[in-house]
Amino acid sequence: MADHGEAMCRQVDGGTTRVFELFGKRWTGLIVATLMPGPVHFADLRRAIPGISERMLSDRLMELSATGLVVREVDAGPPLRVSYRLTEAGLALEPSLKELARWAETYLTDGGQCPERFRQ
């Protein structure tokens, strides 16, 4: 094991910090993953993510919109409907999300634990 000084242990890459400031929030990754195939209406998005409240979904969508990952579009009614889609920057996350899902399939059980064979 490498010997790291205290300063090295406290230093975290700036890009990694920014990613986890955004994706470390509950629901954010699931929202982005749900939008990956294409635009989704608000009600359908809420149904696709069990357990998320309308308020939390709305808050996360506003955050993702403010960061430039999601675009809110109002569909001409009646009835008036709002849909959300990923921007080019949001769609660029697809390879990373697929890789994280592949990692989870290998290293995490359904309960969120690493199997014993990987704990060394």
N, CA, C and O atoms as a GROMACS GRO file, in nm:
protein
  480
    1MET      N    1   0.084  -0.117   0.000
    1MET     CA    2   0.000   0.000   0.000
    1MET      C    3   0.088   0.124   0.000
    1MET      O    4   0.190   0.129   0.070
    2ALA      N    5   0.049   0.224  -0.079
    2ALA     CA    6   0.128   0.345  -0.088
    2ALA      C    7   0.119   0.425   0.042
    2ALA      O    8   0.016   0.424   0.110
    3ASP      N    9   0.228   0.492   0.074
    3ASP     CA   10   0.231   0.575   0.194
    3ASP      C   11   0.195   0.718   0.154
    3ASP      O   12   0.270   0.784   0.083
    4HIS      N   13   0.079   0.763   0.199
    4HIS     CA   14   0.032   0.897   0.165
    4HIS      C   15   0.042   0.986   0.287
    4HIS      O   16   0.008   0.946   0.399
    5GLY      N   17   0.087   1.107   0.264
    5GLY     CA   18   0.088   1.205   0.372
    5GLY      C   19  -0.050   1.261   0.393
    5GLY      O   20  -0.141   1.237   0.314
    6GLU      N   21  -0.066   1.337   0.500
    6GLU     CA   22  -0.196   1.394   0.534
    6GLU      C   23  -0.249   1.483   0.422
    6GLU      O   24  -0.369   1.480   0.393
    7ALA      N   25  -0.163   1.562   0.360
    7ALA     CA   26  -0.205   1.653   0.253
    7ALA      C   27  -0.260   1.575   0.134
    7ALA      O   28  -0.360   1.615   0.074
    8MET      N   29  -0.195   1.464   0.100
    8MET     CA   30  -0.239   1.383  -0.013
    8MET      C   31  -0.376   1.322   0.015
    8MET      O   32  -0.459   1.314  -0.076
    9CYS      N   33  -0.401   1.280   0.136
    9CYS     CA   34  -0.530   1.220   0.171
    9CYS      C   35  -0.643   1.321   0.168
    9CYS      O   36  -0.758   1.284   0.146
   10ARG      N   37  -0.614   1.447   0.190
   10ARG     CA   38  -0.717   1.550   0.190
   10ARG      C   39  -0.744   1.606   0.051
   10ARG      O   40  -0.847   1.669   0.029
   11GLN      N   41  -0.654   1.584  -0.041
   11GLN     CA   42  -0.668   1.640  -0.175
   11GLN      C   43  -0.756   1.552  -0.260
   11GLN      O   44  -0.730   1.432  -0.276
   12VAL      N   45  -0.860   1.610  -0.315
   12VAL     CA   46  -0.951   1.538  -0.404
   12VAL      C   47  -0.957   1.616  -0.534
   12VAL      O   48  -0.962   1.739  -0.534
   13ASP      N   49  -0.957   1.545  -0.642
   13ASP     CA   50  -0.964   1.606  -0.774
   13ASP      C   51  -1.086   1.698  -0.786
   13ASP      O   52  -1.195   1.661  -0.742
   14GLY      N   53  -1.069   1.814  -0.843
   14GLY     CA   54  -1.177   1.911  -0.856
   14GLY      C   55  -1.294   1.860  -0.939
   14GLY      O   56  -1.409   1.885  -0.905
   15GLY      N   57  -1.264   1.790  -1.047
   15GLY     CA   58  -1.371   1.735  -1.131
   15GLY      C   59  -1.453   1.631  -1.056
   15GLY      O   60  -1.575   1.630  -1.066
   16THR      N   61  -1.385   1.545  -0.983
   16THR     CA   62  -1.455   1.444  -0.904
   16THR      C   63  -1.543   1.510  -0.800
   16THR      O   64  -1.655   1.466  -0.775
   17THR      N   65  -1.493   1.614  -0.739
   17THR     CA   66  -1.571   1.687  -0.639
   17THR      C   67  -1.698   1.744  -0.700
   17THR      O   68  -1.806   1.731  -0.642
   18ARG      N   69  -1.686   1.807  -0.817
   18ARG     CA   70  -1.803   1.866  -0.883
   18ARG      C   71  -1.905   1.759  -0.922
   18ARG      O   72  -2.026   1.780  -0.907
   19VAL      N   73  -1.859   1.646  -0.972
   19VAL     CA   74  -1.950   1.538  -1.010
   19VAL      C   75  -2.029   1.489  -0.890
   19VAL      O   76  -2.151   1.474  -0.897
   20PHE      N   77  -1.960   1.464  -0.778
   20PHE     CA   78  -2.030   1.410  -0.662
   20PHE      C   79  -2.111   1.515  -0.588
   20PHE      O   80  -2.203   1.479  -0.514
   21GLU      N   81  -2.081   1.643  -0.605
   21GLU     CA   82  -2.169   1.746  -0.549
   21GLU      C   83  -2.305   1.741  -0.618
   21GLU      O   84  -2.407   1.766  -0.554
   22LEU      N   85  -2.306   1.708  -0.746
   22LEU     CA   86  -2.431   1.698  -0.820
   22LEU      C   87  -2.493   1.559  -0.805
   22LEU      O   88  -2.609   1.547  -0.766
   23PHE      N   89  -2.417   1.454  -0.837
   23PHE     CA   90  -2.472   1.319  -0.839
   23PHE      C   91  -2.475   1.252  -0.702
   23PHE      O   92  -2.529   1.142  -0.688
   24GLY      N   93  -2.418   1.316  -0.604
   24GLY     CA   94  -2.425   1.262  -0.468
   24GLY      C   95  -2.560   1.287  -0.404
   24GLY      O   96  -2.589   1.233  -0.297
   25LYS      N   97  -2.642   1.369  -0.466
   25LYS     CA   98  -2.775   1.397  -0.414
   25LYS      C   99  -2.870   1.284  -0.454
   25LYS      O  100  -2.868   1.236  -0.567
   26ARG      N  101  -2.952   1.245  -0.357
   26ARG     CA  102  -3.045   1.136  -0.383
   26ARG      C  103  -3.135   1.170  -0.501
   26ARG      O  104  -3.181   1.284  -0.515
   27TRP      N  105  -3.160   1.073  -0.586
   27TRP     CA  106  -3.249   1.076  -0.701
   27TRP      C  107  -3.186   1.132  -0.828
   27TRP      O  108  -3.235   1.102  -0.937
   28THR      N  109  -3.082   1.211  -0.820
   28THR     CA  110  -3.028   1.277  -0.939
   28THR      C  111  -2.986   1.177  -1.046
   28THR      O  112  -3.024   1.192  -1.163
   29GLY      N  113  -2.910   1.076  -1.010
   29GLY     CA  114  -2.866   0.976  -1.107
   29GLY      C  115  -2.981   0.902  -1.171
   29GLY      O  116  -2.979   0.874  -1.290
   30LEU      N  117  -3.083   0.869  -1.091
   30LEU     CA  118  -3.199   0.797  -1.144
   30LEU      C  119  -3.277   0.884  -1.242
   30LEU      O  120  -3.328   0.834  -1.343
   31ILE      N  121  -3.287   1.012  -1.213
   31ILE     CA  122  -3.356   1.103  -1.305
   31ILE      C  123  -3.282   1.110  -1.438
   31ILE      O  124  -3.344   1.098  -1.544
   32VAL      N  125  -3.152   1.128  -1.432
   32VAL     CA  126  -3.072   1.135  -1.555
   32VAL      C  127  -3.084   1.004  -1.632
   32VAL      O  128  -3.101   1.005  -1.754
   33ALA      N  129  -3.074   0.892  -1.564
   33ALA     CA  130  -3.084   0.761  -1.631
   33ALA      C  131  -3.221   0.743  -1.696
   33ALA      O  132  -3.230   0.686  -1.805
   34THR      N  133  -3.326   0.789  -1.631
   34THR     CA  134  -3.461   0.776  -1.686
   34THR      C  135  -3.480   0.863  -1.809
   34THR      O  136  -3.555   0.827  -1.900
   35LEU      N  137  -3.412   0.976  -1.813
   35LEU     CA  138  -3.422   1.066  -1.928
   35LEU      C  139  -3.331   1.025  -2.044
   35LEU      O  140  -3.344   1.079  -2.154
   36MET      N  141  -3.241   0.932  -2.021
   36MET     CA  142  -3.142   0.895  -2.123
   36MET      C  143  -3.206   0.853  -2.257
   36MET      O  144  -3.156   0.895  -2.361
   37PRO      N  145  -3.312   0.772  -2.258
   37PRO     CA  146  -3.369   0.731  -2.388
   37PRO      C  147  -3.439   0.843  -2.465
   37PRO      O  148  -3.453   0.832  -2.586
   38GLY      N  149  -3.482   0.949  -2.397
   38GLY     CA  150  -3.550   1.057  -2.466
   38GLY      C  151  -3.638   1.135  -2.371
   38GLY      O  152  -3.641   1.107  -2.251
   39PRO      N  153  -3.711   1.235  -2.425
   39PRO     CA  154  -3.795   1.320  -2.341
   39PRO      C  155  -3.900   1.240  -2.264
   39PRO      O  156  -3.952   1.140  -2.313
   40VAL      N  157  -3.930   1.287  -2.142
   40VAL     CA  158  -4.029   1.222  -2.056
   40VAL      C  159  -4.115   1.330  -1.992
   40VAL      O  160  -4.063   1.431  -1.944
   41HIS      N  161  -4.247   1.307  -1.990
   41HIS     CA  162  -4.338   1.398  -1.922
   41HIS      C  163  -4.318   1.385  -1.771
   41HIS      O  164  -4.280   1.280  -1.721
   42PHE      N  165  -4.346   1.494  -1.701
   42PHE     CA  166  -4.325   1.499  -1.556
   42PHE      C  167  -4.395   1.382  -1.486
   42PHE      O  168  -4.333   1.314  -1.404
   43ALA      N  169  -4.523   1.359  -1.515
   43ALA     CA  170  -4.598   1.253  -1.447
   43ALA      C  171  -4.538   1.116  -1.475
   43ALA      O  172  -4.531   1.031  -1.386
   44ASP      N  173  -4.494   1.094  -1.597
   44ASP     CA  174  -4.432   0.965  -1.632
   44ASP      C  175  -4.297   0.948  -1.562
   44ASP      O  176  -4.260   0.839  -1.520
   45LEU      N  177  -4.225   1.058  -1.550
   45LEU     CA  178  -4.096   1.055  -1.481
   45LEU      C  179  -4.117   1.019  -1.334
   45LEU      O  180  -4.043   0.938  -1.278
   46ARG      N  181  -4.217   1.077  -1.273
   46ARG     CA  182  -4.246   1.047  -1.132
   46ARG      C  183  -4.285   0.900  -1.116
   46ARG      O  184  -4.241   0.836  -1.021
   47ARG      N  185  -4.364   0.847  -1.206
   47ARG     CA  186  -4.404   0.705  -1.198
   47ARG      C  187  -4.285   0.612  -1.220
   47ARG      O  188  -4.281   0.502  -1.166
   48ALA      N  189  -4.190   0.656  -1.299
   48ALA     CA  190  -4.074   0.571  -1.332
   48ALA      C  191  -3.975   0.561  -1.216
   48ALA      O  192  -3.891   0.470  -1.214
   49ILE      N  193  -3.984   0.652  -1.120
   49ILE     CA  194  -3.890   0.653  -1.007
   49ILE      C  195  -3.969   0.636  -0.878
   49ILE      O  196  -4.008   0.734  -0.816
   50PRO      N  197  -3.992   0.511  -0.837
   50PRO     CA  198  -4.073   0.486  -0.717
   50PRO      C  199  -4.011   0.553  -0.593
   50PRO      O  200  -3.891   0.547  -0.571
   51GLY      N  201  -4.097   0.615  -0.514
   51GLY     CA  202  -4.053   0.674  -0.389
   51GLY      C  203  -4.020   0.821  -0.395
   51GLY      O  204  -4.007   0.885  -0.290
   52ILE      N  205  -4.005   0.877  -0.512
   52ILE     CA  206  -3.972   1.019  -0.521
   52ILE      C  207  -4.101   1.102  -0.513
   52ILE      O  208  -4.201   1.068  -0.575
   53SER      N  209  -4.098   1.209  -0.437
   53SER     CA  210  -4.214   1.297  -0.426
   53SER      C  211  -4.214   1.396  -0.543
   53SER      O  212  -4.112   1.419  -0.607
   54GLU      N  213  -4.330   1.455  -0.568
   54GLU     CA  214  -4.339   1.556  -0.674
   54GLU      C  215  -4.246   1.673  -0.643
   54GLU      O  216  -4.179   1.725  -0.733
   55ARG      N  217  -4.242   1.714  -0.518
   55ARG     CA  218  -4.158   1.827  -0.477
   55ARG      C  219  -4.010   1.797  -0.501
   55ARG      O  220  -3.938   1.880  -0.556
   56MET      N  221  -3.966   1.678  -0.459
   56MET     CA  222  -3.825   1.641  -0.477
   56MET      C  223  -3.791   1.630  -0.625
   56MET      O  224  -3.685   1.676  -0.668
   57LEU      N  225  -3.880   1.571  -0.703
   57LEU     CA  226  -3.855   1.560  -0.846
   57LEU      C  227  -3.844   1.698  -0.909
   57LEU      O  228  -3.754   1.724  -0.989
   58SER      N  229  -3.934   1.785  -0.873
   58SER     CA  230  -3.931   1.922  -0.924
   58SER      C  231  -3.802   1.993  -0.886
   58SER      O  232  -3.740   2.059  -0.969
   59ASP      N  233  -3.760   1.979  -0.759
   59ASP     CA  234  -3.636   2.042  -0.713
   59ASP      C  235  -3.515   1.989  -0.789
   59ASP      O  236  -3.430   2.067  -0.832
   60ARG      N  237  -3.506   1.857  -0.805
   60ARG     CA  238  -3.391   1.798  -0.874
   60ARG      C  239  -3.390   1.839  -1.021
   60ARG      O  240  -3.284   1.866  -1.077
   61LEU      N  241  -3.507   1.843  -1.083
   61LEU     CA  242  -3.513   1.885  -1.224
   61LEU      C  243  -3.470   2.030  -1.240
   61LEU      O  244  -3.404   2.064  -1.338
   62MET      N  245  -3.506   2.115  -1.144
   62MET     CA  246  -3.460   2.255  -1.150
   62MET      C  247  -3.308   2.262  -1.136
   62MET      O  248  -3.243   2.341  -1.205
   63GLU      N  249  -3.252   2.182  -1.047
   63GLU     CA  250  -3.105   2.181  -1.030
   63GLU      C  251  -3.037   2.133  -1.158
   63GLU      O  252  -2.940   2.193  -1.203
   64LEU      N  253  -3.089   2.025  -1.215
   64LEU     CA  254  -3.030   1.971  -1.338
   64LEU      C  255  -3.045   2.070  -1.454
   64LEU      O  256  -2.957   2.078  -1.540
   65SER      N  257  -3.153   2.142  -1.455
   65SER     CA  258  -3.173   2.245  -1.557
   65SER      C  259  -3.074   2.360  -1.538
   65SER      O  260  -3.016   2.410  -1.634
   66ALA      N  261  -3.055   2.401  -1.414
   66ALA     CA  262  -2.961   2.510  -1.383
   66ALA      C  263  -2.818   2.473  -1.419
   66ALA      O  264  -2.739   2.561  -1.456
   67THR      N  265  -2.784   2.345  -1.410
   67THR     CA  266  -2.648   2.302  -1.445
   67THR      C  267  -2.630   2.284  -1.595
   67THR      O  268  -2.517   2.271  -1.643
   68GLY      N  269  -2.740   2.283  -1.669
   68GLY     CA  270  -2.732   2.267  -1.814
   68GLY      C  271  -2.741   2.124  -1.862
   68GLY      O  272  -2.708   2.096  -1.977
   69LEU      N  273  -2.786   2.034  -1.776
   69LEU     CA  274  -2.799   1.894  -1.816
   69LEU      C  275  -2.938   1.858  -1.867
   69LEU      O  276  -2.954   1.762  -1.942
   70VAL      N  277  -3.038   1.936  -1.827
   70VAL     CA  278  -3.177   1.906  -1.861
   70VAL      C  279  -3.244   2.031  -1.915
   70VAL      O  280  -3.215   2.143  -1.872
   71VAL      N  281  -3.335   2.010  -2.010
   71VAL     CA  282  -3.417   2.118  -2.066
   71VAL      C  283  -3.563   2.087  -2.036
   71VAL      O  284  -3.610   1.975  -2.056
   72ARG      N  285  -3.633   2.189  -1.988
   72ARG     CA  286  -3.778   2.179  -1.961
   72ARG      C  287  -3.851   2.232  -2.082
   72ARG      O  288  -3.821   2.342  -2.130
   73GLU      N  289  -3.949   2.156  -2.133
   73GLU     CA  290  -4.026   2.197  -2.250
   73GLU      C  291  -4.174   2.186  -2.219
   73GLU      O  292  -4.220   2.083  -2.168
   74VAL      N  293  -4.248   2.290  -2.250
   74VAL     CA  294  -4.392   2.290  -2.230
   74VAL      C  295  -4.458   2.249  -2.360
   74VAL      O  296  -4.439   2.314  -2.463
   75ASP      N  297  -4.535   2.141  -2.356
   75ASP     CA  298  -4.606   2.092  -2.474
   75ASP      C  299  -4.736   2.169  -2.488
   75ASP      O  300  -4.808   2.190  -2.391
   76ALA      N  301  -4.767   2.210  -2.611
   76ALA     CA  302  -4.892   2.282  -2.635
   76ALA      C  303  -5.010   2.194  -2.599
   76ALA      O  304  -5.013   2.076  -2.635
   77GLY      N  305  -5.103   2.249  -2.530
   77GLY     CA  306  -5.220   2.174  -2.486
   77GLY      C  307  -5.336   2.198  -2.579
   77GLY      O  308  -5.315   2.245  -2.691
   78PRO      N  309  -5.454   2.170  -2.540
   78PRO     CA  310  -5.480   2.107  -2.412
   78PRO      C  311  -5.459   1.957  -2.419
   78PRO      O  312  -5.470   1.902  -2.528
   79PRO      N  313  -5.430   1.890  -2.314
   79PRO     CA  314  -5.394   1.950  -2.185
   79PRO      C  315  -5.249   1.998  -2.189
   79PRO      O  316  -5.167   1.947  -2.266
   80LEU      N  317  -5.220   2.095  -2.106
   80LEU     CA  318  -5.084   2.148  -2.095
   80LEU      C  319  -4.998   2.042  -2.026
   80LEU      O  320  -5.032   1.996  -1.918
   81ARG      N  321  -4.888   2.005  -2.088
   81ARG     CA  322  -4.799   1.903  -2.031
   81ARG      C  323  -4.656   1.953  -2.039
   81ARG      O  324  -4.617   2.023  -2.132
   82VAL      N  325  -4.578   1.916  -1.939
   82VAL     CA  326  -4.438   1.955  -1.933
   82VAL      C  327  -4.353   1.830  -1.949
   82VAL      O  328  -4.377   1.729  -1.883
   83SER      N  329  -4.254   1.837  -2.035
   83SER     CA  330  -4.162   1.725  -2.052
   83SER      C  331  -4.020   1.774  -2.029
   83SER      O  332  -3.992   1.894  -2.033
   84TYR      N  333  -3.932   1.680  -2.005
   84TYR     CA  334  -3.792   1.709  -1.979
   84TYR      C  335  -3.708   1.620  -2.068
   84TYR      O  336  -3.743   1.505  -2.096
   85ARG      N  337  -3.597   1.677  -2.113
   85ARG     CA  338  -3.503   1.599  -2.194
   85ARG      C  339  -3.361   1.639  -2.156
   85ARG      O  340  -3.337   1.747  -2.102
   86LEU      N  341  -3.268   1.549  -2.183
   86LEU     CA  342  -3.128   1.577  -2.157
   86LEU      C  343  -3.069   1.664  -2.268
   86LEU      O  344  -3.107   1.650  -2.384
   87THR      N  345  -2.979   1.750  -2.232
   87THR     CA  346  -2.904   1.829  -2.328
   87THR      C  347  -2.789   1.742  -2.380
   87THR      O  348  -2.774   1.626  -2.340
   88GLU      N  349  -2.710   1.798  -2.469
   88GLU     CA  350  -2.592   1.726  -2.518
   88GLU      C  351  -2.501   1.688  -2.402
   88GLU      O  352  -2.447   1.577  -2.398
   89ALA      N  353  -2.484   1.780  -2.306
   89ALA     CA  354  -2.400   1.752  -2.189
   89ALA      C  355  -2.459   1.639  -2.106
   89ALA      O  356  -2.385   1.554  -2.055
   90GLY      N  357  -2.590   1.636  -2.091
   90GLY     CA  358  -2.655   1.528  -2.016
   90GLY      C  359  -2.641   1.394  -2.086
   90GLY      O  360  -2.612   1.293  -2.023
   91LEU      N  361  -2.661   1.394  -2.217
   91LEU     CA  362  -2.648   1.270  -2.294
   91LEU      C  363  -2.506   1.216  -2.292
   91LEU      O  364  -2.484   1.096  -2.305
   92ALA      N  365  -2.408   1.305  -2.276
   92ALA     CA  366  -2.268   1.262  -2.272
   92ALA      C  367  -2.237   1.179  -2.148
   92ALA      O  368  -2.131   1.118  -2.140
   93LEU      N  369  -2.327   1.175  -2.052
   93LEU     CA  370  -2.308   1.094  -1.931
   93LEU      C  371  -2.339   0.946  -1.954
   93LEU      O  372  -2.307   0.862  -1.869
   94GLU      N  373  -2.399   0.913  -2.066
   94GLU     CA  374  -2.442   0.775  -2.090
   94GLU      C  375  -2.332   0.671  -2.073
   94GLU      O  376  -2.354   0.572  -2.005
   95PRO      N  377  -2.213   0.689  -2.132
   95PRO     CA  378  -2.109   0.588  -2.112
   95PRO      C  379  -2.072   0.569  -1.964
   95PRO      O  380  -2.048   0.457  -1.919
   96SER      N  381  -2.067   0.679  -1.890
   96SER     CA  382  -2.033   0.670  -1.748
   96SER      C  383  -2.141   0.596  -1.670
   96SER      O  384  -2.110   0.512  -1.586
   97LEU      N  385  -2.267   0.626  -1.698
   97LEU     CA  386  -2.376   0.558  -1.629
   97LEU      C  387  -2.380   0.410  -1.662
   97LEU      O  388  -2.405   0.327  -1.575
   98LYS      N  389  -2.356   0.377  -1.788
   98LYS     CA  390  -2.351   0.235  -1.827
   98LYS      C  391  -2.237   0.163  -1.757
   98LYS      O  392  -2.253   0.048  -1.715
   99GLU      N  393  -2.124   0.228  -1.745
   99GLU     CA  394  -2.009   0.166  -1.677
   99GLU      C  395  -2.038   0.147  -1.529
   99GLU      O  396  -2.002   0.044  -1.472
  100LEU      N  397  -2.101   0.244  -1.465
  100LEU     CA  398  -2.139   0.229  -1.324
  100LEU      C  399  -2.238   0.115  -1.306
  100LEU      O  400  -2.227   0.038  -1.210
  101ALA      N  401  -2.334   0.102  -1.397
  101ALA     CA  402  -2.430  -0.009  -1.389
  101ALA      C  403  -2.360  -0.143  -1.406
  101ALA      O  404  -2.392  -0.240  -1.337
  102ARG      N  405  -2.264  -0.149  -1.498
  102ARG     CA  406  -2.187  -0.273  -1.519
  102ARG      C  407  -2.107  -0.307  -1.394
  102ARG      O  408  -2.100  -0.424  -1.355
  103TRP      N  409  -2.047  -0.208  -1.332
  103TRP     CA  410  -1.972  -0.228  -1.207
  103TRP      C  411  -2.065  -0.282  -1.098
  103TRP      O  412  -2.029  -0.376  -1.027
  104ALA      N  413  -2.184  -0.223  -1.086
  104ALA     CA  414  -2.279  -0.267  -0.984
  104ALA      C  415  -2.323  -0.411  -1.006
  104ALA      O  416  -2.339  -0.487  -0.910
  105GLU      N  417  -2.342  -0.451  -1.130
  105GLU     CA  418  -2.380  -0.589  -1.161
  105GLU      C  419  -2.273  -0.687  -1.114
  105GLU      O  420  -2.304  -0.798  -1.070
  106THR      N  421  -2.148  -0.646  -1.122
  106THR     CA  422  -2.038  -0.733  -1.083
  106THR      C  423  -2.012  -0.728  -0.933
  106THR      O  424  -1.992  -0.833  -0.871
  107TYR      N  425  -2.011  -0.610  -0.874
  107TYR     CA  426  -1.960  -0.594  -0.738
  107TYR      C  427  -2.063  -0.565  -0.630
  107TYR      O  428  -2.027  -0.563  -0.512
  108LEU      N  429  -2.189  -0.542  -0.666
  108LEU     CA  430  -2.290  -0.515  -0.563
  108LEU      C  431  -2.405  -0.612  -0.575
  108LEU      O  432  -2.456  -0.637  -0.685
  109THR      N  433  -2.447  -0.667  -0.462
  109THR     CA  434  -2.564  -0.753  -0.462
  109THR      C  435  -2.688  -0.665  -0.461
  109THR      O  436  -2.677  -0.543  -0.454
  110ASP      N  437  -2.805  -0.726  -0.467
  110ASP     CA  438  -2.930  -0.650  -0.463
  110ASP      C  439  -2.942  -0.570  -0.334
  110ASP      O  440  -3.007  -0.466  -0.333
  111GLY      N  441  -2.881  -0.616  -0.228
  111GLY     CA  442  -2.886  -0.546  -0.101
  111GLY      C  443  -2.784  -0.434  -0.090
  111GLY      O  444  -2.780  -0.365   0.012
  112GLY      N  445  -2.702  -0.413  -0.193
  112GLY     CA  446  -2.606  -0.305  -0.193
  112GLY      C  447  -2.474  -0.338  -0.125
  112GLY      O  448  -2.397  -0.248  -0.092
  113GLN      N  449  -2.447  -0.466  -0.105
  113GLN     CA  450  -2.323  -0.509  -0.041
  113GLN      C  451  -2.231  -0.578  -0.142
  113GLN      O  452  -2.278  -0.642  -0.236
  114CYS      N  453  -2.101  -0.565  -0.121
  114CYS     CA  454  -2.005  -0.637  -0.204
  114CYS      C  455  -2.001  -0.783  -0.154
  114CYS      O  456  -1.991  -0.807  -0.034
  115PRO      N  457  -2.010  -0.879  -0.246
  115PRO     CA  458  -1.999  -1.018  -0.204
  115PRO      C  459  -1.865  -1.046  -0.137
  115PRO      O  460  -1.766  -0.978  -0.164
  116GLU      N  461  -1.862  -1.144  -0.049
  116GLU     CA  462  -1.741  -1.179   0.027
  116GLU      C  463  -1.620  -1.199  -0.062
  116GLU      O  464  -1.509  -1.160  -0.026
  117ARG      N  465  -1.639  -1.260  -0.179
  117ARG     CA  466  -1.524  -1.291  -0.266
  117ARG      C  467  -1.448  -1.168  -0.311
  117ARG      O  468  -1.333  -1.178  -0.353
  118PHE      N  469  -1.510  -1.049  -0.302
  118PHE     CA  470  -1.444  -0.926  -0.342
  118PHE      C  471  -1.389  -0.846  -0.224
  118PHE      O  472  -1.334  -0.738  -0.244
  119ARG      N  473  -1.403  -0.895  -0.104
  119ARG     CA  474  -1.361  -0.822   0.016
  119ARG      C  475  -1.226  -0.875   0.062
  119ARG      O  476  -1.220  -0.964   0.147
  120GLN      N  477  -1.121  -0.822   0.009
  120GLN     CA  478  -0.988  -0.870   0.050
  120GLN      C  479  -0.900  -0.757   0.088
  120GLN      O  480  -0.785  -0.778   0.125
   0.00000   0.00000   0.00000
